[in-house]
């Protein structure tokens, strides 16, 4: 380094009989040059210790600046990343606590996730059809011979029957034989509807007796003796007169129904006459189905009515 010009060392001084410029151990330094600027003061030797201290202080100051700048840069980067995360969250379809709303919009703050709700009240059971045919207060549907025995024919399990005459009367005892008339009257019979069917020489009359309550109809069925009077006409001659015929009785709800089956030629019925038994079964089943259908129709109408 140079400060104000070239530096020249001064002439060596003798000390202790040995020249200054001569070192022990045989090393000879180069001869020093004379002062090129006579009369001028020779430049002073710089303070190397102070310069070293200043240089060290400068290095420490630069290090602090570098550390401070790095920390500031880290804070700026962290703020940018946090802002990016917030902006990214605002663009998603998640609500509070990560809940995704059905419409894709964020759920309102503090709003709970919607849960399906179920009524704690069980729906009422559907009406029982038998309830409507067990009491006259509920059994309000129109009742007629054509309603119970519609059309001109019926078929049961592939067996066709042709319908003959029909009748309806409130004088229940007048359409019964033997003790059945008094039994119907005693138990409060309101009406008897009859219809006759014929198939292959076998004629069957079915009579449906109508009562006010189920209990009355059940008593009439259990006490039944004699039988329903055969109904001739509409192409069917008299049958079951002064001969043996098959008589049966049953009930459902406030209705008791009775059948009388025999041969149109007056032949006596025996246990071997399967055709007569089959005809009696078919007409009894058909009567049961027709009465129950009344209850089912009224129950269905009640279930669909407002306020029920």
C-alpha positions as CSV (number, residue, x, y, z in Angstrom):
1,X,0.0,0.0,0.0
2,X,1.2,3.6,-0.6
3,X,0.2,6.7,1.2
4,X,1.3,10.1,-0.5
5,X,4.1,8.6,-2.5
6,X,6.8,6.0,-2.3
7,X,8.2,5.1,1.0
8,X,11.9,4.9,1.6
9,X,13.5,3.6,4.8
10,X,15.9,5.8,6.8
11,X,19.6,5.2,7.0
12,X,20.3,2.6,9.6
13,X,21.7,3.7,12.9
14,X,24.5,1.8,14.6
15,X,23.8,0.3,17.9
16,X,26.2,-1.7,19.9
17,X,28.9,-1.7,17.2
18,X,26.7,-3.5,14.7
19,X,25.1,-1.8,11.8
20,X,21.2,-1.7,11.9
21,X,20.8,-2.9,8.4
22,X,22.8,-6.1,9.1
23,X,20.9,-9.0,10.6
24,X,22.4,-11.8,12.5
25,X,22.4,-15.4,11.2
26,X,24.1,-14.2,7.9
27,X,21.0,-12.6,6.2
28,X,21.9,-9.4,4.3
29,X,19.1,-7.0,3.5
30,X,19.1,-5.0,0.3
31,X,20.8,-1.6,0.3
32,X,18.3,1.3,1.0
33,X,18.0,4.0,-1.6
34,X,18.7,7.7,-0.7
35,X,15.7,10.1,-0.1
36,X,14.6,11.4,-3.5
37,X,13.1,14.5,-2.0
38,X,15.9,16.1,0.0
39,X,14.8,18.8,2.4
40,X,11.3,17.3,2.5
41,X,10.0,15.4,5.5
42,X,9.8,11.7,4.9
43,X,6.3,10.2,5.0
44,X,5.3,8.7,8.3
45,X,4.7,5.0,8.7
46,X,0.9,4.2,8.8
47,X,-0.8,3.0,12.0
48,X,-1.3,-0.7,11.0
49,X,-3.1,-1.6,14.2
50,X,-5.7,1.1,13.8
51,X,-6.2,0.1,10.2
52,X,-6.7,-3.5,11.3
53,X,-9.2,-2.5,13.9
54,X,-11.1,-0.4,11.4
55,X,-11.2,-3.2,8.9
56,X,-12.5,-5.7,11.5
57,X,-15.2,-3.2,12.6
58,X,-16.2,-2.7,8.9
59,X,-16.5,-6.5,8.4
60,X,-18.7,-6.8,11.6
61,X,-21.0,-4.0,10.3
62,X,-21.4,-5.6,6.9
63,X,-22.2,-9.0,8.6
64,X,-24.9,-7.3,10.7
65,X,-26.4,-5.7,7.6
66,X,-26.4,-9.0,5.8
67,X,-28.1,-10.8,8.8
68,X,-30.7,-8.1,9.2
69,X,-31.4,-8.0,5.5
70,X,-31.9,-11.8,5.4
71,X,-34.3,-11.7,8.3
72,X,-36.3,-8.9,6.6
73,X,-36.4,-10.9,3.4
74,X,-37.6,-14.0,5.2
75,X,-40.5,-12.0,6.8
76,X,-41.5,-10.6,3.4
77,X,-41.5,-14.1,1.8
78,X,-43.5,-15.4,4.8
79,X,-46.1,-12.7,4.4
80,X,-46.4,-13.3,0.7
81,X,-46.9,-17.1,1.3
82,X,-49.5,-16.4,4.0
83,X,-51.4,-14.0,1.7
84,X,-51.4,-16.6,-1.0
85,X,-52.7,-19.3,1.4
86,X,-55.6,-17.0,2.5
87,X,-56.5,-16.1,-1.1
88,X,-56.3,-19.8,-2.0
89,X,-58.7,-20.7,0.8
90,X,-61.2,-18.0,-0.3
91,X,-61.4,-19.7,-3.7
92,X,-62.5,-23.1,-2.4
93,X,-66.0,-24.5,-1.9
94,X,-65.4,-25.3,1.8
95,X,-67.2,-23.8,4.6
96,X,-66.2,-23.4,8.2
97,X,-64.2,-26.4,9.6
98,X,-63.7,-27.7,6.0
99,X,-67.4,-28.4,5.4
100,X,-68.4,-28.5,1.8
101,X,-71.8,-26.9,1.2
102,X,-74.2,-28.6,-1.3
103,X,-74.3,-25.4,-3.5
104,X,-70.6,-24.9,-3.6
105,X,-70.7,-21.7,-1.5
106,X,-69.1,-21.3,1.9
107,X,-71.4,-22.1,4.8
108,X,-72.3,-19.2,7.0
109,X,-69.9,-18.6,9.9
110,X,-71.0,-20.5,13.0
111,X,-73.8,-22.4,11.1
112,X,-73.9,-26.1,12.0
113,X,-73.8,-28.7,9.2
114,X,-77.4,-29.5,8.2
115,X,-78.6,-32.9,9.4
116,X,-81.5,-35.0,8.0
117,X,-84.6,-34.8,10.2
118,X,-87.1,-37.5,10.9
119,X,-90.4,-37.1,12.5
120,X,-90.7,-38.8,15.9
121,X,-94.4,-39.4,15.3
122,X,-95.1,-42.6,13.5
123,X,-97.6,-42.3,10.6
124,X,-101.0,-43.8,11.4
125,X,-101.6,-47.3,10.1
126,X,-103.8,-47.6,7.0
127,X,-107.5,-48.3,7.8
128,X,-108.5,-51.9,8.2
129,X,-111.1,-52.9,5.5
130,X,-112.9,-55.1,7.9
131,X,-113.6,-52.2,10.2
132,X,-115.8,-50.7,7.5
133,X,-117.9,-53.8,7.0
134,X,-118.3,-54.6,10.7
135,X,-120.5,-51.6,11.7
136,X,-123.3,-49.9,9.9
137,X,-122.0,-46.5,11.1
138,X,-118.9,-46.9,8.9
139,X,-120.3,-49.0,6.2
140,X,-121.9,-46.2,4.1
141,X,-121.3,-47.4,0.6
142,X,-124.4,-48.1,-1.6
143,X,-125.6,-51.7,-1.3
144,X,-127.7,-53.5,-3.9
145,X,-128.1,-56.9,-5.6
146,X,-126.3,-55.6,-8.7
147,X,-123.5,-54.2,-6.6
148,X,-122.8,-57.5,-4.8
149,X,-123.5,-59.7,-7.9
150,X,-122.6,-57.7,-11.0
151,X,-122.8,-58.7,-14.6
152,X,-124.4,-61.8,-16.2
153,X,-121.7,-64.3,-15.5
154,X,-118.9,-65.0,-13.0
155,X,-115.9,-67.3,-13.3
156,X,-114.1,-68.9,-10.4
157,X,-110.8,-70.7,-11.1
158,X,-111.8,-71.1,-14.7
159,X,-115.3,-72.4,-13.9
160,X,-118.0,-70.2,-15.5
161,X,-121.4,-69.6,-13.9
162,X,-124.4,-68.0,-15.5
163,X,-126.4,-65.6,-13.3
164,X,-130.2,-66.1,-13.0
165,X,-132.6,-64.0,-10.9
166,X,-131.7,-61.6,-8.1
167,X,-133.8,-60.1,-5.3
168,X,-133.5,-57.7,-2.3
169,X,-135.9,-57.5,0.7
170,X,-136.0,-56.1,4.2
171,X,-138.4,-58.9,5.2
172,X,-135.6,-61.3,6.0
173,X,-137.8,-64.2,7.3
174,X,-139.8,-64.3,4.0
175,X,-136.7,-65.5,2.0
176,X,-135.7,-68.3,4.5
177,X,-136.7,-71.9,5.0
178,X,-137.2,-73.7,8.3
179,X,-135.9,-72.1,11.4
180,X,-133.5,-69.7,9.6
181,X,-136.3,-67.1,9.2
182,X,-136.8,-66.7,12.9
183,X,-133.1,-66.7,13.6
184,X,-132.5,-63.9,11.1
185,X,-135.4,-61.9,12.6
186,X,-134.2,-62.5,16.2
187,X,-130.7,-61.3,15.6
188,X,-131.9,-58.1,13.9
189,X,-131.5,-58.8,10.2
190,X,-132.1,-55.7,8.2
191,X,-132.0,-57.0,4.7
192,X,-131.4,-60.1,2.6
193,X,-130.0,-59.9,-1.0
194,X,-130.2,-63.1,-3.1
195,X,-128.8,-64.2,-6.5
196,X,-129.0,-67.6,-8.3
197,X,-126.3,-69.1,-10.6
198,X,-126.3,-72.2,-12.7
199,X,-123.7,-74.5,-14.3
200,X,-124.0,-77.9,-15.9
201,X,-127.4,-78.7,-14.3
202,X,-126.4,-77.5,-10.8
203,X,-128.2,-74.4,-9.4
204,X,-127.0,-72.4,-6.4
205,X,-128.8,-69.6,-4.6
206,X,-126.7,-67.4,-2.3
207,X,-128.4,-65.1,0.2
208,X,-126.5,-62.3,2.0
209,X,-128.2,-61.2,5.2
210,X,-127.2,-57.7,6.4
211,X,-127.1,-56.8,10.2
212,X,-126.2,-53.7,12.1
213,X,-123.1,-55.2,13.8
214,X,-120.6,-58.0,13.5
215,X,-121.8,-59.6,16.7
216,X,-125.4,-60.0,15.3
217,X,-124.2,-61.5,12.1
218,X,-121.9,-64.0,13.9
219,X,-124.8,-65.1,16.1
220,X,-127.0,-65.7,13.1
221,X,-124.3,-67.8,11.4
222,X,-123.6,-69.9,14.5
223,X,-127.4,-70.5,15.2
224,X,-128.3,-71.2,11.6
225,X,-130.8,-74.0,10.9
226,X,-132.9,-74.5,7.8
227,X,-131.6,-72.5,4.8
228,X,-132.0,-69.7,2.4
229,X,-135.0,-70.1,0.1
230,X,-134.0,-71.1,-3.5
231,X,-134.6,-68.3,-6.0
232,X,-135.9,-69.4,-9.4
233,X,-136.5,-67.4,-12.5
234,X,-134.6,-65.8,-15.4
235,X,-134.2,-69.1,-17.1
236,X,-133.7,-71.2,-13.9
237,X,-136.6,-73.6,-12.9
238,X,-137.5,-74.4,-9.4
239,X,-134.9,-76.5,-7.5
240,X,-134.3,-77.8,-4.1
241,X,-138.0,-78.4,-3.5
242,X,-138.9,-81.5,-1.6
243,X,-135.5,-83.0,-2.1
244,X,-132.1,-83.0,-0.4
245,X,-129.8,-80.1,-1.2
246,X,-126.5,-78.8,0.2
247,X,-126.9,-75.9,2.7
248,X,-124.0,-73.9,4.1
249,X,-123.5,-70.7,6.2
250,X,-120.7,-68.3,7.0
251,X,-120.1,-64.6,8.0
252,X,-117.7,-61.7,7.7
253,X,-118.2,-58.4,9.4
254,X,-121.9,-57.5,9.7
255,X,-122.8,-59.8,6.8
256,X,-123.9,-63.5,7.1
257,X,-124.2,-65.4,3.9
258,X,-126.0,-68.7,3.1
259,X,-125.9,-71.0,0.1
260,X,-128.3,-73.7,-1.1
261,X,-127.1,-75.9,-4.0
262,X,-128.8,-78.8,-5.8
263,X,-129.7,-80.3,-9.1
264,X,-132.1,-78.5,-11.5
265,X,-133.7,-81.9,-12.3
266,X,-134.7,-82.5,-8.6
267,X,-132.1,-85.2,-8.0
268,X,-131.1,-85.7,-4.4
269,X,-127.6,-84.5,-3.5
270,X,-125.2,-87.0,-1.9
271,X,-121.7,-86.7,-0.6
272,X,-120.4,-88.1,-3.8
273,X,-121.7,-85.2,-5.9
274,X,-118.5,-83.2,-6.1
275,X,-120.0,-80.8,-8.7
276,X,-122.5,-79.6,-6.1
277,X,-119.9,-79.1,-3.4
278,X,-117.6,-77.3,-5.8
279,X,-120.4,-75.0,-6.9
280,X,-121.3,-74.2,-3.3
281,X,-117.6,-73.5,-2.5
282,X,-117.3,-71.2,-5.5
283,X,-120.3,-69.1,-4.7
284,X,-119.4,-68.9,-1.0
285,X,-115.9,-67.6,-1.9
286,X,-117.3,-65.2,-4.4
287,X,-119.7,-63.7,-1.8
288,X,-116.9,-63.4,0.7
289,X,-114.7,-61.6,-1.8
290,X,-117.5,-59.2,-2.8
291,X,-118.3,-58.2,0.8
292,X,-114.6,-57.7,1.6
293,X,-114.1,-55.6,-1.5
294,X,-116.7,-53.2,-0.1
295,X,-114.5,-52.7,3.0
296,X,-111.3,-52.4,1.0
297,X,-112.8,-49.7,-1.3
298,X,-114.1,-47.7,1.7
299,X,-110.8,-48.0,3.6
300,X,-108.9,-46.8,0.5
301,X,-111.2,-43.8,0.1
302,X,-110.8,-42.9,3.8
303,X,-107.0,-43.1,3.6
304,X,-106.9,-40.6,0.7
305,X,-109.5,-38.2,2.1
306,X,-108.2,-34.8,3.5
307,X,-108.0,-34.6,7.2
308,X,-107.9,-38.4,7.7
